[in-house]
Amino acid sequence: MWTNVQFTGTLAAGASGSWYTWGWPPAWHVVWYLMPTTPKPGAPQVDWTIQVERGATDQCTYWIVARNLTTTPLTFEGRYAVLN
């Protein structure tokens, strides 16, 4: 297993945003997660959903929707881990 940062993002207070990343091998087991880089102790900061598109026989596209759960602007990293 290895992890890496694929993208960074910024969201206004209470806002949502979408990102996508394409060209992933469909045989890989990829797990996505978002890590806030703006400190704000006391409560969760970000929520996300992942959707997958099989754009071709040899590639996948991941669609990532992030939502800022706070009342202040938020920056974060979109990270992934390949489990196989």
CYANA upper distance limits for C-alpha pairs under 8 A (distance plus 0.5 A):
  1 MET  CA     81 ALA  CA      7.07
  1 MET  CA     82 VAL  CA      6.07
  1 MET  CA     83 LEU  CA      5.35
  1 MET  CA     84 ASN  CA      6.98
  2 TRP  CA     81 ALA  CA      6.04
  2 TRP  CA     82 VAL  CA      6.39
  2 TRP  CA     83 LEU  CA      7.83
  3 THR  CA     79 ARG  CA      7.45
  3 THR  CA     80 TYR  CA      6.04
  3 THR  CA     81 ALA  CA      4.80
  3 THR  CA     82 VAL  CA      7.24
  4 ASN  CA     79 ARG  CA      6.17
  4 ASN  CA     80 TYR  CA      6.24
  4 ASN  CA     81 ALA  CA      7.24
  5 VAL  CA     77 GLU  CA      6.94
  5 VAL  CA     78 GLY  CA      6.37
  5 VAL  CA     79 ARG  CA      4.91
  5 VAL  CA     80 TYR  CA      7.07
  6 GLN  CA     77 GLU  CA      8.08
  6 GLN  CA     78 GLY  CA      6.20
  6 GLN  CA     79 ARG  CA      6.19
  6 GLN  CA     80 TYR  CA      7.52
  7 PHE  CA     77 GLU  CA      6.42
  7 PHE  CA     78 GLY  CA      5.59
  7 PHE  CA     79 ARG  CA      7.77
  8 THR  CA     75 THR  CA      7.85
  8 THR  CA     76 PHE  CA      6.21
  8 THR  CA     77 GLU  CA      4.89
  8 THR  CA     78 GLY  CA      6.32
  9 GLY  CA     75 THR  CA      6.13
  9 GLY  CA     76 PHE  CA      5.92
  9 GLY  CA     77 GLU  CA      6.89
  9 GLY  CA     78 GLY  CA      8.09
 10 THR  CA     73 PRO  CA      7.72
 10 THR  CA     74 LEU  CA      6.10
 10 THR  CA     75 THR  CA      4.83
 10 THR  CA     76 PHE  CA      6.98
 11 LEU  CA     15 ALA  CA      6.29
 11 LEU  CA     16 SER  CA      7.12
 11 LEU  CA     17 GLY  CA      7.47
 11 LEU  CA     67 ARG  CA      8.09
 11 LEU  CA     68 ASN  CA      6.72
 11 LEU  CA     73 PRO  CA      6.22
 11 LEU  CA     74 LEU  CA      5.73
 11 LEU  CA     75 THR  CA      6.93
 12 ALA  CA     16 SER  CA      8.48
 12 ALA  CA     68 ASN  CA      7.67
 12 ALA  CA     72 THR  CA      7.19
 12 ALA  CA     73 PRO  CA      4.86
 12 ALA  CA     74 LEU  CA      6.91
 13 ALA  CA     68 ASN  CA      6.70
 13 ALA  CA     69 LEU  CA      7.97
 13 ALA  CA     70 THR  CA      6.35
 13 ALA  CA     71 THR  CA      5.15
 13 ALA  CA     72 THR  CA      4.98
 13 ALA  CA     73 PRO  CA      5.24
 13 ALA  CA     74 LEU  CA      7.59
 14 GLY  CA     67 ARG  CA      7.42
 14 GLY  CA     68 ASN  CA      5.46
 14 GLY  CA     69 LEU  CA      6.11
 14 GLY  CA     70 THR  CA      6.41
 14 GLY  CA     71 THR  CA      6.52
 14 GLY  CA     72 THR  CA      8.13
 15 ALA  CA     67 ARG  CA      6.38
 15 ALA  CA     68 ASN  CA      6.01
 16 SER  CA     65 VAL  CA      7.47
 16 SER  CA     66 ALA  CA      5.98
 16 SER  CA     67 ARG  CA      4.72
 16 SER  CA     68 ASN  CA      6.75
 17 GLY  CA     65 VAL  CA      6.19
 17 GLY  CA     66 ALA  CA      5.94
 17 GLY  CA     67 ARG  CA      7.13
 18 SER  CA     63 TRP  CA      7.65
 18 SER  CA     64 ILE  CA      6.14
 18 SER  CA     65 VAL  CA      4.95
 18 SER  CA     66 ALA  CA      6.89
 19 TRP  CA     63 TRP  CA      6.48
 19 TRP  CA     64 ILE  CA      5.63
 19 TRP  CA     65 VAL  CA      6.95
 20 TYR  CA     61 THR  CA      7.33
 20 TYR  CA     62 TYR  CA      6.03
 20 TYR  CA     63 TRP  CA      4.96
 20 TYR  CA     64 ILE  CA      6.38
 21 THR  CA     61 THR  CA      6.16
 21 THR  CA     62 TYR  CA      5.94
 21 THR  CA     63 TRP  CA      7.32
 22 TRP  CA     59 GLN  CA      7.84
 22 TRP  CA     60 CYS  CA      6.49
 22 TRP  CA     61 THR  CA      4.58
 22 TRP  CA     62 TYR  CA      6.83
 23 GLY  CA     59 GLN  CA      5.46
 23 GLY  CA     60 CYS  CA      6.18
 23 GLY  CA     61 THR  CA      6.74
 24 TRP  CA     28 TRP  CA      8.13
 24 TRP  CA     59 GLN  CA      5.58
 24 TRP  CA     60 CYS  CA      5.44
 24 TRP  CA     61 THR  CA      7.00
 25 PRO  CA     58 ASP  CA      6.57
 25 PRO  CA     59 GLN  CA      5.45
 25 PRO  CA     60 CYS  CA      6.79
 26 PRO  CA     54 ARG  CA      8.31
 26 PRO  CA     58 ASP  CA      6.93
 26 PRO  CA     59 GLN  CA      6.15
 26 PRO  CA     60 CYS  CA      6.28
 28 TRP  CA     82 VAL  CA      7.06
 28 TRP  CA     83 LEU  CA      7.88
 28 TRP  CA     84 ASN  CA      6.73
 29 HIS  CA     82 VAL  CA      6.21
 29 HIS  CA     83 LEU  CA      5.93
 29 HIS  CA     84 ASN  CA      6.46
 30 VAL  CA     80 TYR  CA      7.05
 30 VAL  CA     81 ALA  CA      6.16
 30 VAL  CA     82 VAL  CA      5.11
 30 VAL  CA     83 LEU  CA      6.79
 31 VAL  CA     80 TYR  CA      5.97
 31 VAL  CA     81 ALA  CA      5.72
 31 VAL  CA     82 VAL  CA      7.01
 31 VAL  CA     83 LEU  CA      7.99
 32 TRP  CA     50 ILE  CA      7.93
 32 TRP  CA     78 GLY  CA      7.72
 32 TRP  CA     79 ARG  CA      6.35
 32 TRP  CA     80 TYR  CA      4.94
 32 TRP  CA     81 ALA  CA      7.14
 33 TYR  CA     48 TRP  CA      8.23
 33 TYR  CA     78 GLY  CA      6.64
 33 TYR  CA     79 ARG  CA      5.91
 33 TYR  CA     80 TYR  CA      6.71
 34 LEU  CA     46 VAL  CA      7.93
 34 LEU  CA     47 ASP  CA      8.43
 34 LEU  CA     48 TRP  CA      7.84
 34 LEU  CA     76 PHE  CA      6.98
 34 LEU  CA     77 GLU  CA      6.14
 34 LEU  CA     78 GLY  CA      5.21
 34 LEU  CA     79 ARG  CA      6.40
 35 MET  CA     46 VAL  CA      8.46
 35 MET  CA     76 PHE  CA      5.87
 35 MET  CA     77 GLU  CA      5.75
 35 MET  CA     78 GLY  CA      7.16
 35 MET  CA     79 ARG  CA      7.79
 36 PRO  CA     45 GLN  CA      7.52
 36 PRO  CA     46 VAL  CA      7.54
 36 PRO  CA     74 LEU  CA      7.61
 36 PRO  CA     75 THR  CA      6.44
 36 PRO  CA     76 PHE  CA      4.60
 36 PRO  CA     77 GLU  CA      6.94
 37 THR  CA     74 LEU  CA      8.13
 37 THR  CA     75 THR  CA      5.99
 37 THR  CA     76 PHE  CA      5.39
 37 THR  CA     77 GLU  CA      7.43
 38 THR  CA     74 LEU  CA      6.31
 38 THR  CA     75 THR  CA      6.05
 38 THR  CA     76 PHE  CA      7.54
 40 LYS  CA     45 GLN  CA      8.03
 44 PRO  CA     69 LEU  CA      7.33
 44 PRO  CA     70 THR  CA      8.38
 45 GLN  CA     68 ASN  CA      6.55
 45 GLN  CA     69 LEU  CA      5.48
 45 GLN  CA     70 THR  CA      6.16
 45 GLN  CA     74 LEU  CA      8.31
 46 VAL  CA     66 ALA  CA      7.30
 46 VAL  CA     67 ARG  CA      6.13
 46 VAL  CA     68 ASN  CA      5.36
 46 VAL  CA     69 LEU  CA      5.89
 46 VAL  CA     70 THR  CA      8.25
 47 ASP  CA     66 ALA  CA      6.28
 47 ASP  CA     67 ARG  CA      5.70
 47 ASP  CA     68 ASN  CA      7.25
 47 ASP  CA     69 LEU  CA      7.48
 48 TRP  CA     64 ILE  CA      7.40
 48 TRP  CA     65 VAL  CA      5.92
 48 TRP  CA     66 ALA  CA      4.86
 48 TRP  CA     67 ARG  CA      6.62
 49 THR  CA     64 ILE  CA      6.38
 49 THR  CA     65 VAL  CA      5.84
 49 THR  CA     66 ALA  CA      7.25
 50 ILE  CA     62 TYR  CA      7.20
 50 ILE  CA     63 TRP  CA      6.18
 50 ILE  CA     64 ILE  CA      5.28
 50 ILE  CA     65 VAL  CA      7.11
 51 GLN  CA     62 TYR  CA      6.33
 51 GLN  CA     63 TRP  CA      5.54
 51 GLN  CA     64 ILE  CA      7.09
 52 VAL  CA     60 CYS  CA      7.26
 52 VAL  CA     61 THR  CA      6.27
 52 VAL  CA     62 TYR  CA      5.23
 52 VAL  CA     63 TRP  CA      6.64
 53 GLU  CA     60 CYS  CA      6.11
 53 GLU  CA     61 THR  CA      5.52
 53 GLU  CA     62 TYR  CA      6.91
 53 GLU  CA     63 TRP  CA      8.22
 54 ARG  CA     59 GLN  CA      6.86
 54 ARG  CA     60 CYS  CA      5.09
 54 ARG  CA     61 THR  CA      6.92
 55 GLY  CA     59 GLN  CA      6.63
 55 GLY  CA     60 CYS  CA      6.16
 55 GLY  CA     61 THR  CA      7.13
 56 ALA  CA     60 CYS  CA      7.52
 68 ASN  CA     73 PRO  CA      8.26
 68 ASN  CA     74 LEU  CA      7.12
 70 THR  CA     74 LEU  CA      8.27
